[in-house]
Amino acid sequence: NGTGRINENLSGQAFNSSWSNAAGSTLEIEGTLMSTGIFNASAVGNTVNYAGLSSQSVKTTSARTYHNLILSGSGTKTLGTNTIINGDLTISSTLEPSGFDLAIAGNWTNTGVYNNGTEELTFNGTSDQQINSATRVDVFDLIVQKSGSTLSTDQDIVVSNSFTLNNANLNMGTSRL
């Protein structure tokens, strides 16, 4: 467990090569992450930070699951599949979902750009969650599916297609939906 920073690419030599981010560890990558091989980032408390100054593809993990995901640096970060985040999502660069859905069980912090298209954004944590954003949040489909806990936000949310509130509380404060 610890922190690893890779300033270039991390590549497996064969399709069965693998990298597992251990519980509580942090991996910061500025290049391509495992263009060949298997990547696992679902261990509790681990964090992956895509920190490149140029565009990066967010690696499809073995279970399509990250625990904490940070998208930093100046390059656009692009999803390659529907992605589950069991912890927090932090965006300080540009996130391009490319038609792929996001499910977040932790908090959403956005000081960068979220380029919504036709994706579902789901908040499904079992405890209270927070949307912290520098600007209003624009989404296509918003699903708040929780077990009686609350999703709170400090910004307006604009939903362009559908909004589903299932067994949850939504605290907008002075913001608008």
Helices and strands as residue ranges (DSSP letters): E 3-6, E 18-20, E 26-29, E 38-40, E 47-50, E 56-58, E 65-66, E 68-71, E 76-79, E 83-85, E 89-91, E 94-96, E 102-104, E 108-110, E 113-114, E 120-123, E 129-133, E 137-145, E 150-153, E 157-166, E 169-171
